[in-house]
């Protein structure tokens, strides 16, 4: 069964750290990507069942907004990403995330 993907983009490191922490604690999701975007913006992506990803992204956005420095730039959830999106973008499960698959 395909897994949803949820992504949060932040301005600065503190909100992405807070968002990632809240996401994996709030839902049964696996962190599959973390990276630097443009202009000191960061991305964090999680995968899991749609309901869990929705819950995790909501918690991540709230946590990121509560940080004193930085801000949430955007967030998005894709309930069922097609295979061609998975093959081109860094949202697939990897050997590094394997021990944490849910």
Secondary structure, 3 states (H helix, E strand, C coil): CCCEEEEEEEECHHHHHHHHHHHHHHCCCEEEEEEECCCCEEEEEEEECHHHHHHHHHHHHHHHHCCCCCEEEEEEEECCCCHHHHHHCCCCCCCCCHHHCC
